[in-house]
């Protein structure tokens, strides 16, 4: 990772942090009655001060590729990040993945309690849909509706939540390659796919370009999951900031478990080639997205 790229990611993450700080302030929004202090503290603990911010950065970089970089884009990016953060809070619960550590810190149910963690996840999820329907996101209500509908489908039964269900059902069971790919495309890939798609929609890109960036998002989603699975096998908790080796211990279905490390790395390289082909028509304008694809596949945490 070059210094320039690292600085760019840090600046983009700071922008997301600023918007999240504003959304998750103690100030009530129109129609709200009050924001309970403990619940807000848990939401802020879950969403602020950490993480790669990959999903919101993909929203912003894709939108920038098509010429839009205003506050409405940042709001959409923050809404997506809140859904991602809610999913982490719930995934870490004892009834799900049962993790005590996230980003090197105690998980929300450890820092607070299980009931508060559940409510914090619920509140982040619903607040995300509030934010994405803000007039500033896009002047056309039909576009805001499209963004809202696509996000619901990416996060819900046919996307992330459904993928998590498949993941839980896969523990201790043999799964085919097709089943594992479907699981991962839903659990991890759906929000990353949405990030790239939403950035193009926000910028009034052509339907062909929206489809192209949706395919790019699919590739990023699979590459991210493969890299994550490799880290679970090869890295230490000190490096990743969370427990490792849990997939194998829980008997979870992964492509690394099915194929082995070497074949998985070959597939990652092939995915990078496909990503480059999709970005090629945009030339230098897509350089940052190209670097993000490389970063996703080769990251060490």
C-alpha positions as CSV (number, residue, x, y, z in Angstrom):
1,X,0.0,0.0,0.0
2,X,1.5,3.3,-1.1
3,X,1.7,6.3,1.2
4,X,-0.6,8.2,-1.2
5,X,-3.2,5.4,-1.2
6,X,-3.1,5.1,2.6
7,X,-3.5,8.8,3.0
8,X,-6.5,8.8,0.6
9,X,-8.2,6.0,2.5
10,X,-7.6,7.7,5.8
11,X,-9.1,11.0,4.5
12,X,-12.1,9.1,3.2
13,X,-12.6,7.2,6.5
14,X,-12.3,10.5,8.4
15,X,-15.1,11.9,6.2
16,X,-17.3,8.9,7.0
17,X,-16.5,9.3,10.7
18,X,-17.5,12.9,10.7
19,X,-20.9,12.2,9.1
20,X,-21.5,9.3,11.5
21,X,-20.6,11.5,14.5
22,X,-23.3,14.0,13.3
23,X,-25.9,11.3,12.7
24,X,-25.2,9.6,16.1
25,X,-25.2,12.8,18.1
26,X,-27.6,13.3,21.1
27,X,-29.7,15.7,19.0
28,X,-33.1,14.2,18.2
29,X,-34.3,14.1,14.6
30,X,-37.7,15.4,13.6
31,X,-40.3,12.8,14.8
32,X,-38.1,11.3,17.4
33,X,-39.0,11.7,21.1
34,X,-35.7,11.1,22.9
35,X,-32.4,9.3,22.4
36,X,-31.7,7.0,25.4
37,X,-28.2,7.7,26.7
38,X,-27.1,4.1,27.1
39,X,-28.5,3.0,23.8
40,X,-26.8,5.9,22.0
41,X,-23.5,5.1,23.7
42,X,-23.7,1.5,22.5
43,X,-24.5,2.6,19.0
44,X,-21.6,5.0,19.0
45,X,-19.3,2.4,20.4
46,X,-20.3,0.0,17.6
47,X,-20.0,2.5,14.7
48,X,-17.4,5.1,15.6
49,X,-13.6,5.1,15.9
50,X,-12.6,2.0,14.0
51,X,-12.9,-0.3,11.1
52,X,-11.6,-0.1,7.5
53,X,-14.7,1.8,6.3
54,X,-14.4,-0.2,3.0
55,X,-18.1,-0.2,2.2
56,X,-18.7,3.6,2.5
57,X,-15.4,4.3,0.8
58,X,-16.5,2.2,-2.2
59,X,-19.8,4.2,-2.3
60,X,-17.8,7.5,-2.4
61,X,-15.2,6.3,-4.9
62,X,-17.7,4.9,-7.3
63,X,-19.8,8.0,-7.1
64,X,-16.6,10.1,-7.7
65,X,-15.8,8.0,-10.8
66,X,-19.1,9.3,-12.3
67,X,-18.6,12.9,-11.1
68,X,-20.4,13.2,-7.8
69,X,-18.7,13.8,-4.4
70,X,-21.1,15.9,-2.3
71,X,-22.7,15.4,1.2
72,X,-25.6,13.3,-0.2
73,X,-23.0,10.7,-1.3
74,X,-21.5,10.7,2.2
75,X,-24.9,10.3,3.8
76,X,-25.5,7.2,1.7
77,X,-22.1,5.9,2.6
78,X,-22.7,6.4,6.3
79,X,-26.1,4.7,6.0
80,X,-24.5,1.6,4.5
81,X,-21.8,1.6,7.2
82,X,-24.4,1.7,9.9
83,X,-26.0,-1.5,8.5
84,X,-22.5,-3.1,8.4
85,X,-21.9,-2.1,12.0
86,X,-25.3,-3.4,13.1
87,X,-24.5,-6.7,11.5
88,X,-21.2,-7.0,13.3
89,X,-22.9,-6.3,16.7
90,X,-25.4,-9.0,16.1
91,X,-22.9,-11.5,14.6
92,X,-20.7,-11.2,17.7
93,X,-23.6,-12.2,20.0
94,X,-23.4,-15.5,21.9
95,X,-26.3,-16.9,19.9
96,X,-24.5,-16.2,16.7
97,X,-20.6,-16.2,16.3
98,X,-20.0,-15.7,20.0
99,X,-17.0,-13.3,19.8
100,X,-15.5,-11.3,22.6
101,X,-13.2,-9.2,20.5
102,X,-13.8,-6.8,17.6
103,X,-11.2,-4.4,16.2
104,X,-9.0,-5.2,19.2
105,X,-11.7,-4.1,21.7
106,X,-14.5,-5.9,23.7
107,X,-17.5,-6.5,21.5
108,X,-20.6,-4.5,22.2
109,X,-22.4,-7.2,24.3
110,X,-19.2,-7.4,26.4
111,X,-18.7,-3.7,26.8
112,X,-22.4,-3.2,27.6
113,X,-24.8,-6.2,27.8
114,X,-26.6,-8.5,25.4
115,X,-29.9,-6.7,25.5
116,X,-28.3,-3.3,24.8
117,X,-26.3,-4.8,22.0
118,X,-29.4,-6.2,20.4
119,X,-31.1,-2.9,20.6
120,X,-28.1,-1.0,19.4
121,X,-28.0,-3.2,16.3
122,X,-31.7,-2.7,15.7
123,X,-31.4,1.0,16.1
124,X,-28.4,1.3,13.7
125,X,-30.3,-0.8,11.1
126,X,-33.5,1.3,11.2
127,X,-31.6,4.7,11.4
128,X,-29.8,3.7,8.2
129,X,-33.0,3.6,6.3
130,X,-34.0,7.0,7.8
131,X,-30.7,8.5,6.6
132,X,-30.8,7.1,3.1
133,X,-34.2,8.7,2.4
134,X,-33.0,12.2,3.3
135,X,-33.7,14.7,0.5
136,X,-30.0,15.6,0.3
137,X,-29.1,12.0,-0.8
138,X,-30.6,12.7,-4.3
139,X,-33.1,15.3,-5.6
140,X,-35.2,12.6,-7.3
141,X,-37.4,10.6,-4.9
142,X,-37.5,7.7,-7.4
143,X,-33.7,7.4,-7.1
144,X,-33.9,7.5,-3.3
145,X,-36.6,4.8,-3.4
146,X,-34.3,2.7,-5.7
147,X,-31.4,3.1,-3.3
148,X,-33.6,2.2,-0.3
149,X,-35.1,-0.9,-2.0
150,X,-31.7,-2.2,-3.2
151,X,-30.3,-1.7,0.3
152,X,-33.2,-3.6,1.9
153,X,-32.6,-6.4,-0.4
154,X,-28.9,-6.4,0.1
155,X,-29.3,-6.5,3.9
156,X,-32.3,-8.8,4.2
157,X,-33.5,-12.3,3.7
158,X,-32.1,-12.5,0.2
159,X,-28.8,-10.9,1.1
160,X,-26.8,-10.5,4.3
161,X,-29.3,-11.8,6.8
162,X,-30.1,-14.8,4.6
163,X,-26.4,-15.5,4.1
164,X,-25.8,-15.5,7.9
165,X,-28.6,-18.1,8.2
166,X,-26.9,-20.3,5.6
167,X,-23.6,-19.8,7.5
168,X,-25.1,-20.9,10.8
169,X,-26.7,-23.9,9.1
170,X,-23.4,-24.9,7.5
171,X,-21.5,-25.4,10.8
172,X,-20.3,-29.0,11.0
173,X,-21.8,-29.9,7.6
174,X,-20.2,-30.5,4.2
175,X,-21.2,-27.9,1.6
176,X,-20.6,-27.9,-2.2
177,X,-18.6,-25.2,-3.9
178,X,-21.9,-23.7,-5.3
179,X,-23.5,-23.6,-1.8
180,X,-20.4,-21.9,-0.3
181,X,-20.3,-19.3,-3.1
182,X,-24.0,-18.5,-2.6
183,X,-23.6,-18.2,1.1
184,X,-20.6,-15.8,0.8
185,X,-22.2,-13.7,-2.0
186,X,-25.1,-13.1,0.4
187,X,-23.4,-12.8,3.8
188,X,-20.4,-10.7,2.8
189,X,-20.8,-9.8,-0.8
190,X,-24.3,-8.3,-0.8
191,X,-23.3,-5.1,1.0
192,X,-20.0,-4.7,-1.0
193,X,-22.0,-5.2,-4.2
194,X,-24.5,-2.6,-3.1
195,X,-21.7,-0.1,-2.3
196,X,-20.5,0.0,-5.9
197,X,-24.0,-0.1,-7.3
198,X,-25.2,2.7,-5.1
199,X,-22.3,4.9,-6.0
200,X,-23.2,4.6,-9.7
201,X,-26.9,5.1,-9.1
202,X,-26.3,8.2,-7.0
203,X,-24.3,9.8,-9.9
204,X,-27.0,9.1,-12.5
205,X,-24.7,6.7,-14.4
206,X,-26.0,4.8,-17.4
207,X,-27.7,1.5,-16.8
208,X,-24.8,-0.2,-18.5
209,X,-22.3,1.5,-16.1
210,X,-24.5,0.6,-13.1
211,X,-24.5,-3.0,-14.2
212,X,-20.7,-2.9,-14.8
213,X,-20.1,-1.5,-11.3
214,X,-22.5,-4.0,-9.8
215,X,-20.3,-6.8,-11.3
216,X,-17.2,-5.1,-9.9
217,X,-18.9,-5.1,-6.5
218,X,-19.6,-8.8,-6.8
219,X,-15.9,-9.4,-7.5
220,X,-14.9,-7.2,-4.5
221,X,-17.3,-9.1,-2.3
222,X,-15.8,-12.5,-3.2
223,X,-12.2,-11.3,-3.0
224,X,-12.9,-9.8,0.4
225,X,-14.4,-13.1,1.7
226,X,-11.5,-15.2,0.3
227,X,-9.0,-12.8,1.9
228,X,-10.9,-12.9,5.2
229,X,-10.9,-16.7,5.2
230,X,-7.2,-16.8,4.5
231,X,-6.6,-14.4,7.4
232,X,-8.7,-16.7,9.7
233,X,-6.3,-19.5,8.8
234,X,-3.0,-17.7,8.7
235,X,-3.1,-14.6,10.9
236,X,-3.0,-14.0,14.6
237,X,-5.6,-12.2,16.8
238,X,-3.0,-9.5,17.4
239,X,-2.8,-8.8,13.7
240,X,-6.5,-9.0,12.9
241,X,-8.0,-7.5,16.0
242,X,-10.4,-10.4,16.5
243,X,-10.3,-14.1,17.2
244,X,-8.9,-16.3,14.5
245,X,-9.1,-20.0,13.6
246,X,-12.8,-20.0,14.6
247,X,-14.1,-21.0,11.2
248,X,-12.3,-24.4,11.2
249,X,-13.1,-24.9,14.9
250,X,-16.8,-24.3,14.3
251,X,-16.7,-26.5,11.2
252,X,-17.8,-23.6,9.0
253,X,-18.0,-24.0,5.2
254,X,-15.3,-21.9,3.4
255,X,-13.6,-22.1,0.1
256,X,-10.2,-22.1,1.8
257,X,-11.4,-25.2,3.7
258,X,-12.6,-26.8,0.5
259,X,-9.7,-25.8,-1.8
260,X,-6.7,-25.1,0.4
261,X,-4.6,-22.0,0.7
262,X,-2.7,-22.2,-2.6
263,X,-5.8,-22.6,-4.8
264,X,-7.6,-19.9,-2.9
265,X,-4.7,-17.4,-3.6
266,X,-4.8,-18.3,-7.3
267,X,-8.5,-17.5,-7.4
268,X,-7.8,-14.1,-5.6
269,X,-5.3,-13.2,-8.3
270,X,-7.8,-14.2,-11.0
271,X,-10.5,-12.0,-9.4
272,X,-8.1,-9.1,-9.5
273,X,-7.7,-9.6,-13.2
274,X,-11.5,-9.5,-13.7
275,X,-11.8,-6.4,-11.6
276,X,-9.1,-4.6,-13.8
277,X,-11.0,-5.6,-17.0
278,X,-14.2,-4.1,-15.7
279,X,-12.5,-0.8,-14.8
280,X,-10.4,-0.6,-18.0
281,X,-12.9,1.6,-19.9
282,X,-12.6,4.3,-17.3
283,X,-8.8,4.5,-17.5
284,X,-6.9,6.6,-15.0
285,X,-10.2,7.9,-13.4
286,X,-10.6,4.4,-11.9
287,X,-7.1,4.2,-10.4
288,X,-8.3,4.5,-6.8
289,X,-10.9,1.7,-7.3
290,X,-8.3,-0.5,-8.9
291,X,-6.0,0.1,-5.8
292,X,-8.9,-0.7,-3.5
293,X,-9.4,-4.0,-5.3
294,X,-5.8,-4.9,-4.9
295,X,-5.9,-3.8,-1.2
296,X,-8.9,-6.0,-0.5
297,X,-7.2,-9.1,-2.0
298,X,-3.8,-8.6,-0.4
299,X,-4.6,-7.0,3.0
300,X,-3.1,-8.5,6.1
301,X,-5.9,-7.7,8.5
